[in-house]
Every structure is written in C-alpha cells, then in structure tokens.
Amino acid sequence: MAININEIREQLEEHEERLSQLEKVLQMKQKVSKKKLSIREFILDINPQNDVQRALAIGYYLENYAGFSCFTSKDVEKGFRRAREKVPPNVPDKIAKNRDNGHMDIADEEKDKKTAFVLTLKGTAFVENNFTERE
C-alpha cells in the first residue's frame, strides 16, 4: 500500500480549515454566554408556581448567578422587585416555609448584622428539578 503524501497534505489542510471554523464558532458562543442572565429571565425560565417557590428561586439566583454566599430576607425582597414580581406581604414567612421544607437553612454567618440564609442541597436540587422532589 503506497502512501500518497499529497493526499495526506490535502486531508490535513481540510481538517485544519474545519478546526479553524469550529474554533471561531466556539469563540462566538463564549462571547454570547458571558452575558449575565437577569433575575427576571431566570424566574420566567423556571416558572415557580407560588411565592414560596419564587423566594427559593430568588435565593438560588442570588447564590448561583449573583455570587452571594448567603442572603437575607431583604435580599429576597429586592430580588422580587428586580424580577418585577409582586412582593408578597411577608417574605420572612416564605423563607420560614422553605426552611420547614428543608430547602433553606440559616447561614453560619450573619449578613449586614441580620440573620442570613443559604440553600440546602435539597433546595438546590428542588429548583434544578423544576420544583419536584427527587424520589
């Protein structure tokens, strides 16, 4: 079996051209994906069904997209406003319900001299599974 160097060169050039095109596409996708997802977009995407789920979703957004290590009930209230959602009458009650469900817990540290909260693994999974519990 004879090896034709010209055929190999042509194939290599074709592969290099295809790789170059793929790299350009990947670079374009990276530029597009660097745009931050707004809290409004996030809430619309995951579609929580009630204020308790919305409070949990806002906490999830604060931790996973806004870089918060923990959050207060005031942070969640602001999240409702920024998401252009009606702020429920008693946000601390929504957080308490999430704590009762095992979806949030009190953080180890305070934030702004107030009690702070974090999502639990169960709460994170609940949001990521479209508000359904894992069996």
Contacts in CASP RR format, 6 or more apart in sequence:
PFRMAT RR
TARGET T0000
AUTHOR 0000-0000-0000
METHOD contacts of the structure
MODEL  1
MAININEIREQLEEHEERLSQLEKVLQMKQKVSKKKLSIREFILDINPQN
DVQRALAIGYYLENYAGFSCFTSKDVEKGFRRAREKVPPNVPDKIAKNRD
NGHMDIADEEKDKKTAFVLTLKGTAFVENNFTERE
36 65 0 8 1.000
37 65 0 8 1.000
38 82 0 8 1.000
39 58 0 8 1.000
39 61 0 8 1.000
39 65 0 8 1.000
39 66 0 8 1.000
39 79 0 8 1.000
39 82 0 8 1.000
39 83 0 8 1.000
40 82 0 8 1.000
40 83 0 8 1.000
40 84 0 8 1.000
42 57 0 8 1.000
42 61 0 8 1.000
42 65 0 8 1.000
42 83 0 8 1.000
43 54 0 8 1.000
43 57 0 8 1.000
43 58 0 8 1.000
43 61 0 8 1.000
43 83 0 8 1.000
43 85 0 8 1.000
46 57 0 8 1.000
46 127 0 8 1.000
46 130 0 8 1.000
46 131 0 8 1.000
47 130 0 8 1.000
48 54 0 8 1.000
48 56 0 8 1.000
48 57 0 8 1.000
48 131 0 8 1.000
49 131 0 8 1.000
51 88 0 8 1.000
51 94 0 8 1.000
52 94 0 8 1.000
52 97 0 8 1.000
52 98 0 8 1.000
52 101 0 8 1.000
53 131 0 8 1.000
54 80 0 8 1.000
54 83 0 8 1.000
54 85 0 8 1.000
54 88 0 8 1.000
54 94 0 8 1.000
55 76 0 8 1.000
55 80 0 8 1.000
55 88 0 8 1.000
55 91 0 8 1.000
55 94 0 8 1.000
55 95 0 8 1.000
55 98 0 8 1.000
56 98 0 8 1.000
56 103 0 8 1.000
56 104 0 8 1.000
56 119 0 8 1.000
56 123 0 8 1.000
56 126 0 8 1.000
56 127 0 8 1.000
57 127 0 8 1.000
58 76 0 8 1.000
58 79 0 8 1.000
58 80 0 8 1.000
58 83 0 8 1.000
59 68 0 8 1.000
59 71 0 8 1.000
59 75 0 8 1.000
59 76 0 8 1.000
59 104 0 8 1.000
59 117 0 8 1.000
59 119 0 8 1.000
60 119 0 8 1.000
60 123 0 8 1.000
60 124 0 8 1.000
60 127 0 8 1.000
61 79 0 8 1.000
62 68 0 8 1.000
62 71 0 8 1.000
62 75 0 8 1.000
62 76 0 8 1.000
62 79 0 8 1.000
63 69 0 8 1.000
63 71 0 8 1.000
63 118 0 8 1.000
63 119 0 8 1.000
68 75 0 8 1.000
69 107 0 8 1.000
69 118 0 8 1.000
70 107 0 8 1.000
70 109 0 8 1.000
70 111 0 8 1.000
70 116 0 8 1.000
70 117 0 8 1.000
70 118 0 8 1.000
71 111 0 8 1.000
71 116 0 8 1.000
71 117 0 8 1.000
71 118 0 8 1.000
72 111 0 8 1.000
72 112 0 8 1.000
72 114 0 8 1.000
72 115 0 8 1.000
72 116 0 8 1.000
72 117 0 8 1.000
73 91 0 8 1.000
73 92 0 8 1.000
73 95 0 8 1.000
73 114 0 8 1.000
73 115 0 8 1.000
73 117 0 8 1.000
74 112 0 8 1.000
74 114 0 8 1.000
75 111 0 8 1.000
76 91 0 8 1.000
76 94 0 8 1.000
76 95 0 8 1.000
77 87 0 8 1.000
77 91 0 8 1.000
79 85 0 8 1.000
80 86 0 8 1.000
80 87 0 8 1.000
80 88 0 8 1.000
80 91 0 8 1.000
81 87 0 8 1.000
88 94 0 8 1.000
95 104 0 8 1.000
95 117 0 8 1.000
98 104 0 8 1.000
98 123 0 8 1.000
99 105 0 8 1.000
99 106 0 8 1.000
99 117 0 8 1.000
101 123 0 8 1.000
101 126 0 8 1.000
102 120 0 8 1.000
102 122 0 8 1.000
102 123 0 8 1.000
103 119 0 8 1.000
103 120 0 8 1.000
103 122 0 8 1.000
103 123 0 8 1.000
103 126 0 8 1.000
104 117 0 8 1.000
104 118 0 8 1.000
104 119 0 8 1.000
104 120 0 8 1.000
104 123 0 8 1.000
105 117 0 8 1.000
105 118 0 8 1.000
105 120 0 8 1.000
106 115 0 8 1.000
106 116 0 8 1.000
106 117 0 8 1.000
106 118 0 8 1.000
107 115 0 8 1.000
107 116 0 8 1.000
107 117 0 8 1.000
107 118 0 8 1.000
109 116 0 8 1.000
110 116 0 8 1.000
119 127 0 8 1.000
125 134 0 8 1.000
126 132 0 8 1.000
126 133 0 8 1.000
END
